[in-house]
């Protein structure tokens, strides 16, 4: 295992170790992580290189590698309560699965919440969300509420079971 000067594993050494534990070739990992074989090869053989965060997260997800360990070894800050793009995508998949089971009024409520969420994201991208630091900390904005998408009990149990 390639290590940095202080004897700690590198992203590239841990990546290769995890891939071999799975019994996968570089090509198999690349296919599962949605990147190229040459990308995996390069990352494994160049411990000083910092891969893109999205690549780190895709590789970690494919290898069932704890995301914070992969992020840390790749030189990124571990996520606190912030969700990675892959975790957010997971939450949306769960919400959409639950959408199929909703009645008419429930579907309308979710559509309204999604509309509010899209508006909120657009405002954030333009820098006009109207949220102050205090608002962000308290979870409220000018309207008093941030858009929220709720999972039903079945989805919450499924999600908790997956993360444990």
N, C-alpha and C positions, 0 to 999 in steps of 0.2 A: 504494500500500500504506500503510495507516494504521500509524503507528509511535508509540511512546512517546517522551517528551522526549529520551531519549538516542540516538534513531535506530534502536533495535532493534524488530523486528517484534513485534506483539501476537498473541495467540491468534486474535483475530477476523480480523486481516489475513491471517495465514498460512492460516487456515481457508478464507477466500474464495479466496485464491490457489490452494490445493490443489484446491478444488472446480472452479474455472475450468480448471485444468490438465487435469482429467478430462473437461471438457466437460459437466458435470452442472448441472442447475438445482438450486435449493435444495430443491425438492420431491423430486428424484431422490436427492439425498444423504440427506434425511430418511428416505426409504423404506429406503435401504440401511443407515442407522445406527440404525433403530428409534426415531426420535423424530419430532417434528412439524415441519412446514414453518415454522411461526411460531417454533419454537425455533431453527432454523438462522438464520432471518432476524434474530432478536433477537441471537444471538451474533455475527453478522457486523457488525451495526450498533452494538453497544455494547461497545467494547473494554475498558471498565473492569469489566465483569461477570465474575465467576468462575463458570464452569459447574460442574456436579456432576462428580466424578471419573468416574463411570460413563459420563456423556455424552461426556466427553473421550475416553475409551477406545473407545467405540463409533464415534465420528466418526473417530478415528485409524485404527481397523481398517478402516472402510469406505473410507477414502481411501488406504490403504497408507502412512500417515504414521507415521514412527518414534514409538513411544509415548512415549519419554522426552522428545522434543522437544515433543510436544503437551502432556504433563504440565507441563513446565517453563514453557512459554508461558502455560498456563492458571493458573499460580501454585501448582502442586503440586510436591512433591519428586520428583525422578527416582527410579525404582525401582533398587535395587542388585541384590541377588540375589532380592529379593522379586518374586513373579509377580503380575501384574495379574489381576483376576478373569477377563478374557478369555483370558489365557494359561493359567490353571488349567483353564478350561473346555475349551480346546484339548487339554491333556494328558489330561483325562478322556475326551474323544472318541477320542483315539488308543488309550487303554487299553481302551475298550469295543470298538473295532474289532479289537484283538488278542484280546479275550475270545472272539470268535466262532471263532477258529482254535485255541483251547486244547482239550486232551483233558479228560476227566472230572476227573482229579486236579488238573490245572492250574486248571480252573474252581473247584474246591473251595478251592484255595489263595487264589485271587483273592477269592472270597466271604468267606473268613476275614479277609483283609487289609482288605477294605472294611468289614467289621464292626468291626475294630479302629480303623479310621480314623474311623468314625462315633462310636464311643465316645470317642475322643481329642478330636474336635471338640466333642462335648457337654461333656466335662470342661473344655475350654478356655473354652467359653461360660459355664460355671458358675464358672470360676476355680479349679477343683479338679484341674487336670491333674497336679499334683505335680511339675512341672518347675521347677527353680531356674534362675537365670541361667546357672550353670555347665553344667547339664544341657542347656539349649537350645544353648549354644555347642558342646558336644561331641556333640550329637545323640542323647543318651540320656536316658531318664527313669527312674522308679522300677523299671520292669521291665527296664531295660537296653536297650530298643529302642523306637523310634517306629514306628508303622505305615508301611509302605512299599509302594507299588504300582510294580511294575517293568514297563518296556516291553520288548518283544522287539526283537531286532536290526533287523528290518524297520521297526518303528515309530521307532526311534532314528534310523536313516538318513533316514527320511522327515521327521522333525522337524528334524534338523540341516539338511537341504536347504532346508526352508521358512524357517528363521531366517536363513540366509546370504544 
